[in-house]
Amino acid sequence: MNLFGKKLCILGIYAISDYEYALVKEDFLGKLNELIVEIGNSREILIAGDFNSRRGEKINNLVVGPFGEELINDNGDKLIDIFEKIIKSFEWIL
């Protein structure tokens, strides 16, 4: 399937529990990051799934919108970090 003239890569993610050991979570997120970097800018990437994260709410933010819940957990912080890096790394049409 093509999207914006590029092939589409769909990643279905079921992340590790927020209660898992930090090293296990870091390993999982490191592998996810490596996969995203490997796919690179050659394809559009659609990431969907259950990240077991609570990411709070923010205003004027490209990753988190204003309609979330107030809570944020460690997985939520890490998820936001990953997507902020992705946004900085690739060209985006806004």
C-alpha positions in Angstrom: 0.0 0.0 0.0 1.2 3.5 -0.8 0.7 6.7 1.2 2.0 10.0 0.0 3.8 8.2 -2.8 5.8 6.0 -0.4 5.2 2.4 0.8 3.4 2.1 4.1 4.9 0.2 6.9 2.4 -0.7 9.7 3.8 -1.6 13.1 1.4 -3.3 15.6 2.9 -2.9 19.1 2.0 -4.5 22.4 4.4 -3.0 24.9 5.7 -4.3 28.1 3.8 -3.5 31.3 4.8 -0.3 33.2 5.5 -2.5 36.2 8.3 -4.5 34.4 11.9 -4.0 35.3 13.5 -0.8 33.9 16.1 -2.8 31.9 13.5 -4.9 30.2 11.5 -1.9 29.2 14.7 -0.1 28.0 15.5 -3.2 25.9 12.1 -3.3 24.3 12.0 0.5 23.5 15.6 0.3 22.2 14.6 -2.4 19.8 11.5 -0.4 18.7 13.7 2.6 18.1 16.2 0.5 16.1 13.4 -0.8 13.9 12.1 2.8 13.3 15.6 4.0 12.4 16.0 1.0 10.1 12.8 1.7 8.3 14.0 5.3 8.0 12.6 7.9 5.7 12.0 5.4 2.9 8.5 4.6 4.0 5.6 6.1 5.8 5.3 4.5 9.2 2.0 3.8 11.0 2.5 2.8 14.6 -0.6 1.4 16.5 -1.2 -0.8 19.5 -1.2 -0.9 23.2 1.9 0.8 24.7 0.6 0.4 28.3 1.2 4.0 28.8 -0.5 7.0 30.3 0.7 10.0 28.6 -1.1 12.9 30.2 -2.3 15.9 28.3 -0.5 18.9 26.8 -1.3 22.0 24.8 0.6 22.9 21.6 2.5 19.7 21.5 3.0 17.5 18.4 3.0 14.3 20.3 0.4 14.7 23.0 -2.9 16.5 22.7 -5.1 18.4 25.2 -7.7 15.7 25.6 -5.9 12.9 27.5 -6.1 12.0 31.1 -4.2 13.8 33.8 -2.1 10.7 34.7 1.3 10.0 33.2 3.5 6.9 33.9 7.0 5.8 33.0 5.9 4.1 29.8 4.1 7.3 28.9 7.2 9.4 29.4 9.3 7.0 27.3 6.7 6.9 24.5 6.6 10.7 24.3 10.5 10.7 24.2 10.5 8.2 21.3 8.0 10.2 19.2 9.6 13.5 19.9 12.9 12.0 18.5 11.0 10.7 15.5 9.5 14.1 14.8 12.9 15.7 15.0 14.5 13.0 12.7 12.1 13.0 9.8 10.5 15.5 7.5 6.9 16.2 8.4 4.2 17.9 6.5 2.2 20.0 9.0 
